[in-house]
Amino acid sequence: MGLDAAVIGGGPAGLYFGYLLKRRSPASRVRVYEQNPPGATFGFGVVFSDRALEFLREGDPETFACLDPHMEAWSDLTVVLDDAALPVDGNGFAAIGRLALLDLLQGLCASVGVETAFAQRVPADRLGAEVDLLVGADGVNSSVRETRRFATTISERSNRFVWYGTGKTFETLSLTFRHGVDGVYVAHHYRYSPTMSTFIVECDAATWDRAGFAGMSDAESRAHCEAVFAPDLDGRPLISNKSVWRRFPVVWNDRWSDGNRVLLGDALRTCHFSIGSGTRLAMEDALALDRALADTGGDVAAALPLFEAARRPPVEKIVAAANVSAAWYERMAETMAQPAWEFVRDYMTRTGRVGDSRLRRIAPRFMAAYEAARGR
């Protein structure tokens, strides 16, 4: 006998969990509710490191084989500080358009019989009382989380960022730091298709105030950023898709479940985009929750604590690193005063998880160049 499970939120976490549960347990009824219409999504591409993709390659090779042909991949990272562009070897990544990822996951859900309902907002409390399992995969402003006791804390980082796209494609994932007339900026950019790239612009609070972004229209904001990053865009415009300046929300829940309700992805916790792990964590959550249900024979009361016990240690480790990384970006006006080689080494070791010895192993060419530059 299967479960009656409902998922609120049709992002990567919700769709992937719905697919996994229905694929493993065809007798289960699985419904996914998404408040937006199909084909509507914010942002552009999402990125995975090579190491981040190992969870999918090892844990679900069938889904990995479905997604892999649609990904753009590269083997190095590039860090630009004004006029100096420094490659860092040994840092492979892959990216895919967010809409393409959702389309693929929706197709997988349809292939196993998951019921999907778009442009629907459903009352979480009512639905939770009707099903065996209610999964809150509905993002930062989760309705499932708001109606129950999850011991939630929400704060905001001080930097501002805006998520654009561009038709300029880049050879590698790049972090481009530039001094503008009104302060310091960084662009996080990478191609996610043969013709498009994500281009996230970030600046500290002082720069945002001096530039006057609060009083700019969308077109004025894009024009200002295009001027700052003119050397990188080669005349290509920035493209908006619900692209508004905002502070990064830091969401954490001390309790991951309440009764038959459990949180996944950004509803559970956010992870700063500077380490590129948000989508990875969301999909790992889904995989771990399905495993916990499988290991307990579908016993929801036993599975939810098992899911948390397995996931909390690695999640806490990654989120701690992301928070340190976000704080490093908030100090970039200070760190950008360093010589380029020192700055890049500082960037690569910013979270404390990578020291010089590990960097020599994973990026030997960069470290050789760094040590030669120091010697000079």
Salt bridges, closest charged atoms under 4 A:
ASP4 OD1 - ARG31 NH2 2.84
GLU54 OE2 - ARG57 NH1 2.24
ASP60 OD1 - ARG23 NH1 3.12
GLU62 OE1 - ARG23 NH1 3.65
GLU72 OE1 - ARG191 NE 2.82
ASP76 OD2 - ARG365 NH2 3.67
ASP82 OD2 - HIS179 ND1 2.70
GLU115 OE2 - ARG29 NE 2.91
ASP125 OD1 - ARG148 NH1 3.93
ASP125 OD1 - ARG261 NH1 2.84
GLU130 OE2 - ARG126 NE 3.59
GLU156 OE1 - ARG247 NH1 3.92
ASP182 OD2 - HIS224 NE2 2.97
GLU202 OE1 - HIS188 NE2 2.86
ASP218 OD2 - ARG222 NE 3.04
ASP232 OD2 - ARG178 NE 2.83
ASP234 OD2 - LYS168 NZ 2.86
ASP258 OD2 - ARG148 NE 3.19
ASP258 OD1 - ARG149 NH2 3.67
ASP258 OD1 - ARG255 NH2 3.49
GLU284 OE1 - ARG280 NE 3.39
GLU284 OE1 - ARG311 NH1 3.59
ASP285 OD2 - ARG269 NH2 2.83
ASP285 OD1 - ARG311 NH2 2.89
ASP290 OD1 - ARG24 NE 3.01
GLU308 OE2 - ARG312 NH2 2.68
GLU316 OE2 - ARG312 NH1 3.19
GLU330 OE1 - ARG157 NH2 2.92
GLU342 OE2 - ARG374 NE 3.54
ASP356 OD1 - ARG345 NE 2.96
GLU371 OE2 - ARG360 NE 2.81
